[in-house]
Amino acid sequence: MVGLLVGSFFFGVLGDAIGRRRALLCAVSLCCLSGLAGSYAPGYGWYCASRFLAGSGAYGCCYVAIVQAIELAGDGTRTFVGMNIEVAFGAGSAAVSLVGIRVKEWRQFQVWMVGVLEFSVY
């Protein structure tokens, strides 16, 4: 949970400093790389550190994407755009549960989720 707090604050400030698009790419990269590193973590400490970074990147993706989309939307469609962004998060949660039904081992599951689903954002 600390990673979520750090990520929301850090990527909000970073988005203001270097631009939303660059901050979003940094957040997605951090989330992907730390998620992949977590699947190969040799111990519990390394796994916790990778989950901290993955949480930071995930909330960075969330907040920066929502703010960027709402800023680009017109005055009449901001509410509609803001609500429909959350549909993607719901679809992602459904995809995670569907993949979890088929892939039982947690390391393979994490590699699959990071490798296929998160890199498809690029």
C-alpha positions as CSV (number, residue, x, y, z in Angstrom):
1,M,0.0,0.0,0.0
2,V,2.9,2.3,0.5
3,G,3.9,1.8,-3.1
4,L,0.5,3.1,-4.2
5,L,0.9,6.2,-2.0
6,V,4.4,6.9,-3.3
7,G,3.4,6.3,-6.9
8,S,0.4,8.5,-6.9
9,F,2.3,11.4,-5.4
10,F,5.5,10.8,-7.5
11,F,3.9,10.4,-10.9
12,G,1.5,13.3,-10.3
13,V,4.5,15.6,-9.7
14,L,6.4,14.0,-12.5
15,G,3.5,14.4,-14.9
16,D,3.4,18.1,-14.1
17,A,7.2,18.4,-14.6
18,I,7.9,16.5,-17.7
19,G,4.5,16.1,-19.3
20,R,1.8,13.5,-18.9
21,R,2.8,11.3,-21.9
22,R,6.4,10.9,-20.7
23,A,5.2,10.3,-17.1
24,L,2.7,7.7,-18.4
25,L,5.4,5.9,-20.3
26,C,7.7,5.9,-17.3
27,A,4.9,4.5,-15.1
28,V,4.1,1.7,-17.6
29,S,7.8,0.9,-17.9
30,L,8.3,0.8,-14.1
31,C,5.2,-1.4,-13.7
32,C,6.2,-3.8,-16.4
33,L,9.8,-4.2,-15.4
34,S,9.2,-4.5,-11.7
35,G,6.4,-7.0,-12.3
36,L,8.7,-9.1,-14.4
37,A,11.4,-8.8,-11.8
38,G,9.0,-10.0,-9.1
39,S,8.5,-13.2,-10.9
40,Y,12.2,-13.9,-10.8
41,A,12.8,-12.6,-7.2
42,P,15.2,-14.9,-5.3
43,G,13.6,-14.1,-1.9
44,Y,10.8,-12.5,0.0
45,G,12.6,-9.2,0.4
46,W,13.2,-8.8,-3.3
47,Y,9.6,-9.8,-4.1
48,C,8.3,-7.1,-1.7
49,A,10.6,-4.5,-3.2
50,S,9.4,-5.4,-6.7
51,R,5.7,-5.3,-5.6
52,F,6.4,-1.8,-4.1
53,L,7.7,-0.6,-7.4
54,A,4.9,-2.3,-9.3
55,G,2.3,-0.6,-7.1
56,S,4.0,2.7,-7.6
57,G,4.0,2.3,-11.4
58,A,0.4,1.0,-11.4
59,Y,-1.0,4.0,-9.6
60,G,1.1,6.2,-11.7
61,C,-0.5,4.7,-14.8
62,C,-3.9,5.1,-13.3
63,Y,-3.8,8.7,-12.2
64,V,-1.7,10.1,-15.1
65,A,-3.9,8.4,-17.7
66,I,-7.1,9.7,-16.1
67,V,-5.9,13.2,-15.8
68,Q,-4.5,13.2,-19.4
69,A,-7.7,11.9,-20.9
70,I,-9.9,14.3,-19.0
71,E,-7.7,17.2,-20.0
72,L,-7.9,16.3,-23.7
73,A,-11.7,15.8,-23.5
74,G,-14.1,18.6,-24.3
75,D,-16.1,20.3,-21.6
76,G,-19.3,18.4,-22.3
77,T,-17.6,14.9,-22.4
78,R,-15.3,15.0,-19.4
79,T,-17.6,13.0,-17.1
80,F,-18.3,10.5,-19.8
81,V,-14.5,10.0,-20.6
82,G,-13.6,9.8,-16.9
83,M,-16.2,7.2,-16.2
84,N,-15.3,5.1,-19.3
85,I,-11.6,5.0,-18.4
86,E,-12.7,2.9,-15.4
87,V,-14.2,0.3,-17.8
88,A,-10.7,-0.5,-18.9
89,F,-9.7,-1.3,-15.3
90,G,-12.7,-3.5,-14.9
91,A,-11.9,-5.3,-18.1
92,G,-8.3,-5.8,-16.9
93,S,-9.5,-7.3,-13.6
94,A,-11.7,-9.7,-15.6
95,A,-8.7,-10.6,-17.8
96,V,-6.6,-11.3,-14.7
97,S,-9.2,-13.7,-13.3
98,L,-9.6,-15.5,-16.6
99,V,-5.9,-16.0,-16.9
100,G,-5.7,-17.1,-13.3
101,I,-8.1,-19.9,-14.0
102,R,-5.8,-21.4,-16.7
103,V,-2.3,-20.6,-15.2
104,K,-1.9,-22.1,-11.7
105,E,1.7,-21.5,-10.8
106,W,2.2,-17.9,-9.6
107,R,5.6,-17.2,-11.2
108,Q,4.3,-18.2,-14.7
109,F,1.1,-16.3,-14.0
110,Q,3.0,-13.1,-13.2
111,V,5.3,-13.5,-16.3
112,W,2.3,-14.0,-18.5
113,M,0.4,-11.1,-17.1
114,V,3.4,-8.7,-17.5
115,G,4.7,-10.1,-20.7
116,V,1.5,-10.3,-22.7
117,L,-1.0,-7.9,-21.2
118,E,1.1,-5.0,-20.0
119,F,3.5,-4.8,-22.9
120,S,0.4,-4.7,-25.2
121,V,-0.1,-1.1,-23.9
122,Y,2.9,-0.1,-26.0
